[in-house]
Amino acid sequence: MVQQLVSNAAILLAGFYIISLVYKEPITKELSTSRKMVIGIWAGLLGFALMVFGIPISNNVIVDLRHIPIIMVGFYGGPIPAIVSAIIITASRFLISVNSAAVMAGVVMMLIGIITALFSKRLEKFKIWGVFILNVVACGFVVINLHLILAREANYWLNMSIFVVIALAIGVISAGLMSNMIKSKQLFQKYEQDSTLDYLTRLSNVRQFDEKINHVMDAGSRQVTLMLIDIDYFKNINDTYGHDAGDAILKQLAVILKASTTDGSEAFRNGGEEFSIILLDCSIEEGNDVAERVRKETEEHDFIIPTGQIVKITISVGVSWSKDGANTSEGLFKSADEALYKAKLAGRNRVCIADGN
């Protein structure tokens, strides 16, 4: 029995490893409902595979680790995958045999699914020990169920003791594996996100700006309006109030810029106090209107720095237009940059449109 349970455990751990390769997102309670359903279905199929390779300990009675996938996906993914996996495992049990033992096993799996769904949130603070507690409860249900069927069988308590020890050990190992996979995926997502977002404002960074503008300009089928934005006299703000104040102003301005974007447009921090907005399917007149609206909102906004003081700032904006994709991305950027320079020379706190637009 020990050898067969270890083989069952190997299938279980291999199943978790395979899903980690196939499924790029970590299994967490923040997943969408559809993704939680998919995770639940996968865990249910894994449970069925464990049953197929289960250990027959009497006529029409098998023992295996099918309850562990329910606990794992329920603990980390929440009620939906727990219930979905329990339903699938319960239903698939009748593909192996239809008898009273299958009915009782189904009831036990549904109880484990419901208990996991109800208590996973409360137990998550205990981390791996939370999984262990659920596993102890599940093993208790399994043992009670089998006791009702096999109490008079020879070596019953020896077999159950072996089962419980291996099930608890594999549960801890599975929880450790799952926890490490989730942390690894979350770290990867963070590194991936950090490579595309500005660390301070959480706007897309200059690398993303280059990719976006090159992509839309290379496509050549859409009108592109580019706004280059610079905070007026930003060095004076840093010198007067300190760099913490400057950072606070940059973050608050980023909120204004992001709020001004709609479908097909995106705001970027190009570096320092320089920002940009790419507008798609937008004429130069519409782009000028957006720029004026942003400039006015910035001028009227009360920027609050860490000391609690209110600081007023203004911005200068240069606007250029792709003229139905006739320009290159370099040309579009150069035109907007020249318009921004013209806005500064004209006294700042104003919007200038590139010559020729």
N, C-alpha and C positions, 0 to 999 in steps of 0.2 A: 504493500500500500504506500509506503514511504516513497518508493521510486516513482510510482504513478502520480502521486501528488506533486512531486518535484517536477515531473514532466508537465503537469497541468500548470504549475507556476511558471515554467519556462515559456509556455504558450501565452500566458497572461502578460509577462514582462515584454515578450516580443511584440505583442499587440500594442502595448503602450509606446514602445520604441518606434514602431511603424507609423503610428498616428502622429508622432512628433516630427517625423520626416515629411509626411504628406501634408499635415495641417500646419501652416506657417504661423498662425496666431496661437498665443498661449490660451489654455483653457481657464477662463476666469468667469466670474459672475457678470462681467461687463459685456460679454459677447451678445450679439443680436439674438433674437428669438429663433430665427431660422438656423443660425449656426449652432445654437444650443440643441436644437432638434437633431441636427446632423451628428453632433457629438453623442447624443443619446442613442441614436440608431447604431452608430459605430460600436458603442459599449454593449448594446443589446446583441449585436452580431458576435462580438468577442465572447460574451457570455454563452451564446449558443455553441461556439467553437469549443469552449471549455466543457460543455455538456457532452458534446460528441466524443471528446477524449476523456470523459469522466471515468470514475472508478466504480464498477458495479460491486456492491457489498451485500446484495441479496437479490432475489428475483424481482425485476422491474424497479429496483432502487439503486440510484447512483449517487455518489458524492463527488463534489468538485468545488472549484473556487469561483463559481459564477456570480456570487454576491459582491465580490470585490470591485468589478467594473462599475456596478451600481453606486457603491460607496464613493469610489474615486471621482467619477464624473459629477456626482451629486455634491460632494464636499467642495470641489473646486469650481464647478460650473453652475450650481444652484438646483432648484427644484425641477426645472423642465427636463434636463438630461437624466436626472435620477428617475423620474416617473416614466419617461419614454423608454429608457433601457430596461426598467423593471417590467413594463408591459411586453416588450419584445421577448425578453427572456422567459416570461411566464407563458406567452403564446407558443414560443418555439419548443418548450418542454414537451408539448403534446405531439410534436413531430417525432419524438423518440418513442414514446409510448403513451397510451391513454388509459389511465387507471387512477385509483384513489391516491396513490403515492404522487402522481403528477399533479393532481388537484391540490394536495396539501403543500407540495413544493411551490406551486404557483402562488398560493396564498402567502407563504413565507416570503417569497421574492417581492410581492407587492407590499407587504408590511415593511420590509427593509427599504424599499424605494420611498414609501411614504415617510418613514421615520427619518431617513436621510434628508428628504426634502424639507421636513419641518425643523430639523435641528442643525443642519449644516452651517447656517449663518451664525448660530449661537456658539458653535464649537470651533469656528474658524480661527479664533484668537489662540486656541491651543495648538494650532498648526498640525504637525504629524500626530501629536497625541489626540487631536480631535478625530482623525481617521481611525486611530487605534480604539477609541471609545466606541465609535460606530461599528467597528469590526467585532468588538467583544459582544455587543448587542446582537449583531447579525449571527455570529457563531452560536449564541445562546438560542436564538430562534431555530437555527438548523438542527442543533442537538436535541432540543425539545421535540421538534417535528419527527426526527428519526427515532427518538426514544418511543414515541407513540406507535411507530411501525415495527421497530426492530429490537425492542427491549429484551426479548428472550434470545436474541441471536448470540452465538458464541463470540467472545472477544469484542462485544459491542463497545464497552467502555474503553478498551484499549484502542480500538479503531477511532473512536470519537476524540480521545485524548491526542492521538497523533494528528488527526484532522485539525483540531483547534490550534495546536502548537504551530503547525505549518501555516495554517490560514492567517494567524496573527503575525507570524514572522514575515510572510509574503506581503501582508497588508502594509507593514511598516516599510519594507523595501520598496513596494510600489509607490507609497506616499513620498518617500525620499526621492525616487526617480521622477515622479510627477512634479514635485516641488522644484527640483533642479532644472527640469525641462522648462517649466514656467518662468523661472528666474532668468534662464539663458535667453529665452525668446523675448522677454521683457527688456533685457539689456540690449539685445540686438535691435529691437524696435526703437529703443531710446537712442542708440548710436546712429541708426538710420535716420531718425527724425532730426537729431542734432546736426547731421550733415546737410540738411536741407533748410533748417530754420535758424534764424538769428537768435543767439542765446539770450539776448536781453528783451527784445520786443516780441519774440515768437512770430514775427512775420517771416515770409520766405526770404532767404539770404541772397547774396549777389550771384552765387552759383546757380541758384534756381532762376534768378532773373535772366541770366545769360541763356540758359536752356529754353526758357519760355519764349523770350523774344526771338531767338534764332528759329525756334520751331514754328511760331506763327508767321514769321516773315518768310521762311522757306516755303511754307504751304502756299503763300501768295494769293489765296482765294478770299481772304477776309481783310476788312479795313482794320487797321491798328492805329490807335492813338496812344502816344507815350507822354506821361507827365513825369518830369524830373523835379524833385522838391528838395529845398534846402532851408534849414532853420536859420533865420537872420541873427547874426551876432551871437552865435551859440557859444563861442569861446568866452565871451564876456559873462555868460551865465555860469559857466564852469568856474571862471576866475572869481566871480562874486559870491556864488552860493555853494560851490564845491561840486565835485564830480557825482556825488550821490544825488544831488538835485538835478544835474544834467541827465542822469540815467532815468530818474523819475519822469522828467519831461519827455524823454524819448519814448518811454513806455506809454505814456498817456497820448502822445501824438499818434503812435501806432494804432491805438484804439480808434481814433478819429478817422485815420486813413482806411482802416479795415472796414469800418462802418459805411464808408462812402463807396465801397465796391459792390457791384451787383454780379449777377451771372455773367460769366465771360470776362470778368476783370479781376485783377489781383494786385495787392500792394506788397512792396518789397522794401527791405532796408538794404541799401547798397553799400553802407559803411559810414561810420561816424554819424554826422547829422544829416546825411543824404538819404533820401527815400525816393521811391518811384511807384507809379501805378500804370499798369498796362490795361488799356480798355480795348475790347474786341467789338467789331461791328459798330463802331462809334465814329461819327463824323468829327471834323475838327471843331465845328461849332458846339456839338454836344460835349466834346472833351474840354473845351474852354469853359462851358457852364459848370462841369464837374469841378474843374480846377478852381474856379471862382468860389464855388460853394465850400470847398475844403479850406481855401484861404480865409474866407470870412468866418467860418466856424472856428478855425484855429485862433484867429485874432480875438474872437469874443469869448473863447474858453478860459476858464480859471484853472491854471495848472498849479497843482498843490505839491510842494516839495516836502521832504521828510521833516523839516522843522515846523511844518504847518502853515508856512507862508504861502501866499498866492503870488504866482509869477505870470506875467503876460508875455507872450511871444508872438512873432509873426513869421510867415514863410514866404519865400519866393518860389515861383513855379514857371518852368519852361515846358511848352506843349508843342509836339510835332505830330504829323499825320503821315501814314504810309502811302496815301494816294492810291488806294486799291492795290497795294502790294508792289508798287513800282520801285520802292526804295529797298535797300539792304538794311539789315538790322544795325550795321555800323553807321549807315547814313542817317537812319531814324534817330539813333542815340545822339549823334553829333549835332543834328538839327535841334533836338530838345535841349542839349547842353548849351548850345549857342543862345537859344531863347532864354534859358535860365540866367546866363551871364548878362544878357541884355536887361532882364528884370532887376538884377542887382545893381547894374549901372544906373538904371532909371530911378533908384531910390529904395529898392526892396519892397516887401509886403505888396507884391503885385504879381499878376500872371501875364506872361508874354508868349505870343505864338510865334513859331519859327518862321523866318522869312520864306516866302514862296507858298505858305499855307494860308 
